[in-house]
Amino acid sequence: MKILLVKPAFARLLGSSIYITMPLGLCYVAGMLKQKGHEVLIYHDDVSNPKRIPSSKVILENISIVEPDEDILAPLENVIDNFKPDAIGVSFCTADRQSAVAVAIIARERGIHTVAGGVHPSLLPMDALLHFDAAVVGEGEHLIAEQAFHPNFKGIMTIPPIEDLDAVIPDKDCIIGRERYLRFMYGLVQTQRGCPYNCGFCAAPKIFGRKVRTRNPVAVREEIERHGAKSGRIIDDSFGVNRNHGLAVCNELSKIDFTWSCDVALQDIDSERIAAWVASGCEKINIGIESAVERWQELSGKNIKPGRPKEIARECLDSGLGVVYYFMIGYPGETYDEMSLTLDYAESLKNIGANPCISIVTPYPQTKIWDMVNGSEREWNWADFVHQSTRMGFADCTEKEWNAAVSRANILN
């Protein structure tokens, strides 16, 4: 079979290249399908479409993903008409759902079997089936997921967790226009899946489970070397949550010329790990605090001792390791005073050299925050589900107070 995998327009519709990232999940699916003998191409609109996307700083603003027009869709239609795939698989999150639907419509007009996968279909598969023939729930490179691409398969395919995460090698070479990526994107790599934590804003455990499954550290290094990457990012939900595995990965990365960054949980940081990260080329770690207020920390799955973030920041910075702290404002019922406390704390960390990254609380499907607000009378527009969008946020404050909090967050970001 000929199979076209599509990551629909996202950064292009937000108007900023800062949102472009390589669709590693689709690369895994492509690797599996090629193993099974299929001819595969990946069309990632943000790079495969040759029209340049402007570069601009990410700021919190009144943004929403616009619907793709004929000019945006035309290059994809040309690829479809030239490649003539038997099936098209589309991976999408919540915000680019309407962009994915536009791809499904193009495919169906040509009688092509359509498969939905990725975050949104995994969380709301019945919603995906409104426009697609099949929906894959879970990890799409599982060998049984191939069956969903056969035209006779209709409905939902639920994938069990993959135990051997090295069974499939992600194929990045089949991306149309891959030469347009920034070089560090070839160094995007995953070392484990599954997260034991219970963050109220995150649905990753619903997709990958709470059991942490790890890759062979040697395979991680070999994957980076295979693509010739000199810099990149470890995209684990929380790198090093398995302490010994994280240190073993660092040992392998120290053998190559490779600089990298990652997300880590505050409780998974200690002096030995900081030293190992720096020695293996880590330049920056990103840590979620989310709020300075205890009740919002609790909702976010955090248990942070006062003063600990500053201790960690100072130790990391003294070791030559950059630190980014994630925060959010706009929790359901959050007051202006509470947001101010969080922004004060973010500013205090910035004053000692850490970099705050402040987002808007967004109720992604199947999260605790989704459950808190989904019964409200608010009308949902999937295109608004971007955590830099002020269309999100559920604070209990006046419009003037909300605008003031957002303005201050943009200054700190």
DATACOR-V915957 format. One line per field, one symbol per residue. ss: DSSP state (H for helix, E for strand, L for the rest). phi: phi as a letter, one per 40 degrees, with the letter a starting at -180 (. if undefined). psi: psi as a letter, one per 30 degrees, with the letter a starting at -180 (. if undefined). Layout:
ss=???
phi=???
psi=???
This chain:
ss=LEEEEEELLLHHHHLLHHHLLLLHHHHHHHHHHHHLLLEEEEEEHHHHLLLLLLLLLLLLELLLLLLLLHHHHHHHHHHHHHHLLLEEEEELLLLLHHHHHHHHHHHHHLLLEEEEELHHHHHLHHHHLLLLLEEEELLLLLHHHHHHHLLLLLEEEELLLLLLLLLLLLLLLLELLHHHLLHHHHHEELLEELLLLLLLLLLHHHHHLLLLEELLHHHHHHHHHHLLLLEEEELLLLLLLLHHHHHHHHHHHLLLLLEEEEEELHHHLLHHHHHHHHHLLEEEEEEEEELLLHHHHHHLLLLLLLLHHHHHHHHHHHLLLEEEEEEEELLLLLLHHHHHHHHHHHHHHHHLLLEEEEEELLLLLLLHHHHHHLLLLLLLLHHHLLLLELLLLLLLLLHHHHHHHHHHHHHHL
phi=.cbbbbbcdbdcccgaccccacccdcccccccccdcgccbbbbbdcbcccccbccaccbcacbacccccccccdcccccccccfccabbbbaccccdccccdcccdcccbgccbbbahcccccbccccccbbcabbbhcccddccdccccdccbhbbcccdccccbcbccbcccccgcccccdcccccabbabgaccbccbbbdcccbgcccbbccdccccccccdcgcbaiaccddacgccdccccccdcccccbcabababbcdcbbacccdcccccbhcbabbbcbgacbdccccccgbbbcdgcdcccdccccccgbcbbbcbbbhcdgccccccccccccdcccccbhcbcbbbbdbccdgcccdccbcccccccbdcccbcbbcccgbccacccccccccccccccc
psi=lkkkkkjlkdeeffgkfffklkieeeeeeeeeeeegglkklkjjefeejfkkklklkklklilkjlkkaeeefeeeeeeefeeilflkkkklaeegefeeeeeeeeeefggkkkkklaeeeeeieeeeffflelkkjbjfgkeffefffkffkkakjkklkkejfgfkkkjffgkkgfffkkefffgkkkfllkkflhkffkgeffeflfkjkllkeeeeeeeeeeggkflakjgkejkgejeeeeeeeeeefffljkklllklkefgkleeeeeeeefggkfkkkkjeelfkeffeeeggkikkkfeeeeeeeeeeffgklkkkklklgljgkleeeeeeeeeeeeeeefgfljkjklkkkikkgleeeeeffglgkkkjfffikggkgfakhlilleeeeeeeeeeeeef.
